[in-house]
Amino acid sequence: MNSNIPKQIEGNQVDCRESIQLPSLYEAEQFYRETRSRLLDVNNWHRITKSPSAKFCIIDELETKHYRQVRINDFIRIDIPGPGLPSAGGFDWVQVEQIDEEKKTDWQRITLTLRPCADPTNDNPDTAHFYKKISTSTLVVEQKATDINLHFAGRNEVINKDNEQFSDNFRNFLIGLFAKMGISFPQWKALIQGLIEPACEEYEADEL
């Protein structure tokens, strides 16, 4: 059990997992490093999913886009399919709350946690996301001997209806309702499948 995943307190909880076993410890360690790098390459997550999906990009308070691996405290702007958030220029925003890395003999793990936040490019203090700030999205990549395990953990997913603008709250209710019905699950499932897919394709090809 990963203690770095926030505790479930209220609202919806979502989990999805993928795993693969590599032929050797060397190959598992190498693939872990590659997967870790793709995980931190937030700007290209939409390419990994290989299907119409939300687009994520690292943008600071001055609206400058950063072409690098994500870092703790970074702001990430999200362009989701469907109606955007009126008060935030049509976007949702999250902040990187945690990037935790652990390593022992034959075992290593990275945990990335995102939390909804206000739009850092304006003075509006409202949470610029269809979920409340209590909610989190955590992605875990783990290498244990020759096994690679990926886990998405959505915690405390509560629809955000507390913004000042009625149009924000109405939009959040619609998007949040769809998400609670499982519409957002394929997005995260596609991401973790995309992260692990290169190894699956390589070793399936070897078996042909």
C-alpha positions in Angstrom: 0.0 0.0 0.0 1.3 3.5 -1.0 1.0 5.8 2.0 1.7 8.8 -0.3 -1.8 8.4 -1.9 -4.1 10.9 0.0 -6.6 9.3 2.3 -10.2 8.9 1.0 -12.5 11.0 3.2 -15.6 11.9 1.1 -16.9 11.9 -2.4 -16.0 9.5 -5.2 -12.9 7.2 -5.3 -11.4 5.9 -8.5 -8.6 3.4 -9.1 -7.2 1.9 -12.2 -4.1 -0.3 -12.6 -1.8 -1.8 -15.2 1.2 -4.0 -14.9 3.7 -6.0 -16.9 6.5 -8.4 -16.1 9.8 -7.9 -17.9 12.2 -10.7 -18.8 15.0 -9.5 -16.6 15.8 -7.1 -13.8 18.0 -5.0 -16.1 15.1 -4.5 -18.6 12.7 -3.7 -15.8 15.0 -1.0 -14.4 15.5 0.4 -17.8 11.8 0.5 -18.6 11.1 2.1 -15.2 13.4 4.9 -16.0 11.7 5.4 -19.4 8.2 5.3 -17.9 9.2 7.7 -15.1 10.4 10.2 -17.8 7.1 9.9 -19.7 5.2 10.4 -16.5 6.9 13.7 -15.8 6.5 14.8 -19.4 3.1 16.3 -18.7 2.9 18.4 -21.8 2.8 15.3 -23.9 0.3 13.2 -21.9 -2.3 13.7 -24.7 0.1 12.0 -27.2 0.5 9.0 -24.9 -3.3 8.4 -24.7 -3.5 8.2 -28.6 -7.1 9.3 -28.5 -9.1 12.5 -28.1 -8.4 13.5 -24.5 -7.6 16.4 -22.2 -4.5 18.4 -23.0 -2.2 19.2 -20.1 0.6 21.9 -20.1 2.9 23.5 -17.6 2.1 27.2 -17.4 3.3 29.7 -14.8 1.6 32.8 -13.4 2.9 34.9 -16.3 1.2 32.5 -18.8 4.6 31.2 -19.9 4.5 27.6 -21.1 7.4 25.5 -19.8 8.8 22.7 -22.1 10.4 20.5 -19.4 9.6 17.8 -16.9 7.1 18.8 -14.3 8.3 19.9 -10.9 6.6 20.1 -7.5 4.5 23.3 -7.1 4.1 23.7 -10.9 0.8 24.8 -12.2 -0.8 22.7 -14.9 -3.5 24.0 -17.3 -6.0 21.5 -18.5 -8.0 21.8 -21.7 -10.7 19.1 -21.3 -13.1 18.0 -24.0 -16.5 19.7 -23.5 -17.4 23.1 -22.1 -14.7 25.0 -20.4 -14.7 27.0 -17.1 -15.9 30.5 -17.9 -13.9 32.3 -15.2 -10.7 30.6 -16.2 -10.7 31.3 -19.9 -12.2 27.9 -20.6 -9.6 25.8 -18.7 -9.2 23.8 -15.6 -6.1 24.1 -13.3 -4.3 21.8 -11.0 -1.0 22.2 -9.0 1.6 19.6 -8.4 1.4 18.8 -4.7 3.8 15.9 -4.5 6.6 14.2 -6.5 7.9 11.6 -4.2 10.6 9.1 -5.1 11.7 6.0 -3.1 14.3 3.4 -4.0 15.6 0.2 -2.4 17.3 -2.9 -3.6 15.3 -4.2 -6.6 12.5 -1.8 -5.9 11.8 1.9 -6.8 8.7 4.0 -7.1 7.6 7.5 -8.1 4.4 9.1 -6.9 2.9 12.2 -8.6 -0.1 14.0 -7.0 -2.1 16.8 -8.5 -4.7 18.9 -6.7 -7.2 21.5 -8.1 -6.2 25.1 -7.6 -7.2 28.6 -8.5 -6.2 30.0 -11.9 -2.7 31.4 -11.2 -2.9 33.9 -14.2 -5.6 36.0 -12.6 -6.8 37.3 -9.2 -9.9 35.1 -8.9 -9.5 32.9 -5.7 -12.1 30.4 -6.8 -10.9 26.8 -7.5 -10.6 26.6 -11.3 -11.7 22.9 -11.6 -14.9 20.9 -11.7 -13.8 19.2 -8.5 -13.2 20.8 -5.2 -9.7 21.4 -3.8 -10.1 18.4 -1.5 -9.9 16.1 -4.5 -6.6 14.7 -5.7 -5.3 12.7 -8.7 -2.3 10.5 -8.0 -0.2 8.6 -10.5 2.2 5.9 -9.3 4.9 4.0 -11.3 6.6 1.2 -9.4 9.3 -1.3 -10.3 9.4 -4.4 -8.1 12.0 -6.9 -9.3 11.0 -7.6 -12.9 7.4 -6.3 -12.4 6.3 -2.8 -13.5 3.1 -1.6 -11.8 1.1 1.6 -12.6 -1.7 2.9 -10.5 -4.1 5.9 -10.9 -5.8 6.9 -7.7 -8.6 9.5 -7.7 -9.5 10.6 -4.2 -12.2 12.7 -2.6 -13.8 13.6 -5.9 -16.5 16.2 -4.9 -18.1 18.4 -7.5 -17.1 22.1 -7.1 -20.3 24.2 -6.8 -18.8 26.8 -4.6 -17.5 29.3 -7.1 -18.8 32.9 -7.2 -20.1 32.7 -10.8 -23.2 30.7 -11.4 -22.0 29.8 -14.9 -18.9 28.2 -13.3 -21.0 26.2 -10.9 -23.4 25.0 -13.6 -20.6 24.0 -15.9 -18.8 22.2 -13.0 -22.0 20.4 -12.1 -22.4 19.0 -15.6 -18.7 18.0 -16.1 -18.5 16.7 -12.6 -21.6 14.6 -13.0 -20.3 13.1 -16.2 -17.0 12.4 -14.4 -18.8 10.7 -11.6 -20.7 8.6 -14.1 -17.3 7.3 -15.3 -16.6 9.6 -18.3 -13.2 10.6 -16.9 -12.1 7.0 -16.1 -11.1 6.2 -19.7 -8.9 9.3 -19.8 -6.7 8.1 -16.9 -7.0 4.5 -18.0 -5.7 5.5 -21.4 -2.8 7.4 -19.8 -1.5 4.6 -17.7 -2.0 2.1 -20.6 -0.1 4.5 -22.8 2.7 4.7 -20.2 3.2 1.0 -20.1 2.4 0.3 -23.8 5.9 0.5 -25.3 7.0 -2.5 -23.2 3.9 -4.4 -24.1 4.3 -3.8 -27.8 8.0 -4.7 -27.7 7.6 -8.0 -25.9 4.5 -9.0 -27.8 6.6 -8.4 -31.0 9.4 -10.6 -29.7 7.0 -13.5 -29.2 5.7 -13.4 -32.8 
